[in-house]
Amino acid sequence: MMWRICYQYRQYLLALGLLAGILPVTQAADDPTETFLYEQVRLGNSKSNDVLVSQSLYRLSLIKPNDPSVLLMRIQFAVKQKETAKAQQLVEQLRMHGENTEQYQRAIKLLSLTHEDNRQILQKAYLYQTAGRYDEALQLYDDIYQGTPPDEGLALEYLNVLIAANHANKMARIKQIYHTYPNNQQIANIYQQYHLTPALSTPSATSAPNNTISIRALKQQLRQQPDNADIIGTLGVRYSRANQRALAIYYLSQALTLAPKHNDSDLWRTLLQSNQYWHLLAKADEALLNQEYSAAKRYFTQVRQLSPYKSEAYIGLGDIELAQHQLEQAERYYQQALQYQPNDAATLHSLTRLYRQQSHQKAAQFMANLTSQQYKNLAQDYGYIISGIQQDLAADDEQQQHYLSAIEKRKAIAKAYPDEVWNIYRLADDLLITQQPQLAEDYFNQLNQRRPNDPSRRYAYALYLNKTGRAQQALNTLKTIPLSQRSESMNALDSQLRFGQIMAHAQSLREHNQQQQAVEYLFTHIPPEQKIESYLLLAQWAEEDDQLNQALNYYHTVLNLAPNNETALLGATEISLAQHQIDQARYYLAQIEQLSPEKFNHYSLRRLANAEKTAGNIDKAKHYFIYLARQVDKEPDSADGLILRDIGRFYRDSQQVQSAHHYYQQAMLKEGITHTLPTNNIEYTTLMRNNPNDNWLSRSIRDDASTLYRQQEWRFTLEHDYWGSNGSEGYSKLRAHTTMLQLDHPIYHGRFFWRTDFVHLNSGTLGTAPYDAKFGSCYRTGCFPLKQKAFGVSPAIGWENEQWQWDLGTTPLGFNVTDWVGKIAYNDSFYHLGWSVDLHRRPVNSSLLAFAGQRDSWTNQVWGGVRKTGLRLSGSYDLGGKDGYWGEISFDRLTGKNVKNNSSVKAMGGYYYKLINENDRRISVGLNSMLWHYNKDLSGYTLGQGGYYSPQQYLSFSLPVNYRQRTENWSWEVSGSLSWSYSKTDDSRRYPLQNLVSSDKFNSDPIKEIFKHERNIIDKGDSGHGFGYTARALIEHRITPHWFIGAAIDIQQAKNYTPSHALMYLRYSFDGWNGDLDLPPNPLIPYADFK
């Protein structure tokens, strides 16, 4: 009966079949792009052609990026490609359409299959299926799917198991899956096999073929009737429906050739043109995706020839130009597409994307000029790009630190797109920067209420909580995100927060002086994924505790785990350099060279450049510093004050002074020392003043800039110095006036000086009892009351830097005895001990005789002019804390004209303690001692004596007190000491050089007789002890940044020695100096007093 009904109504059934075959193509004609791409996705899935699926999904995402069906297909493909993070992001985008939608539920189910537990269940079900245990396999599938499988591939696999299994409600299940995936041909065939009665009639040779007949059956009929246009045309339609474009084109073309006026010829022509169009478009897309630009351009050009008024070809041609960075040509193609389809969302999106790539402002201007319909279409399908451009503009403001403007933009975005999680996050960040924490909290609270279960929202909120110092709350928020929905970034934040808690506890132990407990705690709680970070922290702690070998061991542990870890390599290099293991440091530097250091971050590159410099690889250090400077100039915001300071140091050492000052000023700006760059020297040097609120880096920047500026400063100083001591009129008494002119200026890496001293010495006039004066040959012979004075000019030059010092000059020209004098010295440090050594030749200037030399009245001989030549070694130890030590030892040989040679050894040392140690105020007390030994006592003034203090034993102890302070324009020092001393001199000849008082030197016989006795006289030695004191005051005032004035006075009182001293000076700075005044003030020292 059924057979007869089917046969009777076969024509109606045939028409219905043809309509079913034609229907998708008809729909494609209504919306051809989308339908074609949907078909391409299904075809790619059925053929396992991932390239075709990827291309089609890409084009679909451009046309309808927020369409739930498109999003679901993209999620399915991402899961297939094991791109879980991308799938999670797309699921969050799909959630915006509602959590109860079919697409969202299927996406969640599909994503759940990526969990390890579910993957194991699926594997087990597959094994059951392979073993023929279909009922058990079906049970596992039902347990995991909880209904319909989430995609077509899984549904087909499920149907195969369902058909083979014993299931009471098999037909209902098949029907349910068919209605879920009605467009899948394989699923439809299974459904038809089990639900529909297949047609039993066989068409006659001349009748149109039944559309329900399979393609295989149609091909069999075609072999019997090769010229039957109906069969060929039906094959073309069927292949078109199956998205097999090439075969469809072949058969439709053949059908039209055989029967150009067939009843279905119009249909065949329409289908042929449509298949040719989409076939070429698919090939063009595939070529573009494979970066075969010439082929893609050829195909798109053919597509344009087929349909010159559609946008797809022009968009494709524009995409080719865009991929090759031909932006102007790409824009022309996009504009052509817009001309033919002005409201097409895909075209508008292409242009917006292009302008966004060129300039955020240009993209915004383009959107502002769109018509209302264009904007509506773009917003409907590509709302994300509108929001993105608005966020770009806000980000531009943030980069320029225009936070208030950025806040207004982000508020507008939040109003239009209230669920845009990352806009809210950045808005909250801007509000925190502008001190509006409550408003930031309000925005996040509103977002939390609207999207309580959104993993992206939870993640952003956790970041916000962590940024606001609520790490535990951030961790608790992350815990609410199911493991199945976590991205790699979420897991990384979770790990970071947990590790942060471990670190905080360990750091707390260190702060409570429980260093060992901190190390042990960290060792027992090191997470496996944080081993490297933990050992790097342990290395840092060891370095802070000065345990360099232990730190090096930790770095080696890191290098065993990660041989190319740049932090460990740099740390090991720096420790090796600190331990003076230069070869070992160069080994590590060679390892670093293999890591392409130019890719390091700025901080690591700075460390590398400094290490190369310390290791003596100056050229490499120069290369890295220049590269770093260029990167910083390109991206000024990428560098911090430390990097800028070190670049400044590099240019300082390279004698590029202006560049050095430029980077020091930039460092000052970055560190908040100033908010604007200085415009002149006065403003700049004002910034160099110390600030008690500075951190170590700000102090370092100011000190570096100040030291360089002072080293480069030109100064001229005029000073007058007075020195006097009591004694016997005419020889041991002395009044000295020295007027000094000195010009200081930079040269090479140091400072050079030119100076002239005008020296006036006056010992008075020999007394009225000349027979008592032990001077020259006057004792018992008498001398004329001559005035004893001298005048001379002492020129000198000198140079110094951080390590070397030298000077060369003469004792005053015009004195009775004139000599070359000078010094060369070298300074360095060993660990924390500073030391220096020098070779010197200096005048002894304690008397007119010792300094200038004098002439004897009776013999007319000049004697005196004593010079000391020797070696001095000094050292000091001061870590900048409360106290310090100093010491010095010198060995000298003392010679003079007609003066007995002598030698001396002097040792001095002391300790000081800083009661107050502030930047601008210091008070210290201490204990000093001196131990001297001279081989001979030549302190007399007779012929052959030297006129200088030269005990054979001298010991003194003193208790110094020192107070220094400075204000903006004043600097002063007040100091004093109490001392006790002991001295002893041996017996000595009154005339140590006998030839000076031989008989032939005198013209008078009586005097000759006297000296026959006098020449052998021995003066008795002496010893004694006593107390003394010193008091000194020194002050300087800045009149203007160019002019400075100062004065000083000091008084000493000791046994048989009461000198006094005063000075005044005027100094001019050519460049100007408005920084800190010297503390204490630093007047000139007479050249004769140089050490």
Secondary structure by P-SEA (a helix, b strand, c coil): caaaaaaaaaaaaaaaaaaaaaaaaaaaaacaaaaaaaaaaaaaaaaccaaaaaaaaaaaaaaccccaaaaaaaaaaaaaacaaaaaaaaaaaaaccccccaaaaaaaaaaaaacaaaaaaaaaaaaaaaacaaaaaaaaaaaacccccccaaaaaaaaaaaaaccccaaaaaaaaaaaaccccaaaaaaaaaaccccccccccccccccccccaaaaaaaaaaccccaaaaaaaaaaaaaacaaaaaaaaaaaaaaacccccaaaaaaaaaaaaaaaaaaaaaaaaaaacaaaaaaaaaaaaaaacccccaaaaaaaaaaaaacaaaaaaaaaaaaaaaccccaaaaaaaaaaaaaacaaaaaaaaaaccaaaaaaaaaccaaaaaaaaaaaaaaaaaacaaaaaaaaaaaaaaacccaaaaaaaaaaaaaaacaaaaaaaaaaaaaaaccccaaaaaaaaaaaaaacaaaaaaaaaaacccccccaaaaaaaaaaaaaaaaaaaaaaaaacaaaaaaaaaaacccccaaaaaaaaaaaaaaaacaaaaaaaaaaaaaaaccccaaaaaaaaaaaaaacaaaaaaaaaaaaaaaccccccaaaaaaaaaaaaaacaaaaaaaaaaaaaaaaaaccccccaaaaaaaaaaaaaacaaaaaaaaaaaaaaaacccccccccaaaaaaaacccccccaaaaaaaaaaaaaaaaabbbbbbbbbbbbbbcccccccbbbbbbbbbbbbbcccbbbbbbccbbbbbcccccccccccccccccccccccccccbbbbbbbccccccccccccccccccccbbbbbcccbbbbbccccccccccccccccccccccbbbbbccccccccbbbbbbbbbbbccccccccccccbbbbbbbbccccccccbbbbbcbbbbbccccccbbbbcbbbbbbbbbcccccccccccccccccccccbbbbbbbbbbcccccccccccccccbbbbbcccccccccccccccccccaaaaaaaaccccbbbbbbccccccbbbbbbbcccccccbbbccbbbbbbcccbbbbbcccbbbbbcccccccccccccccccccccc
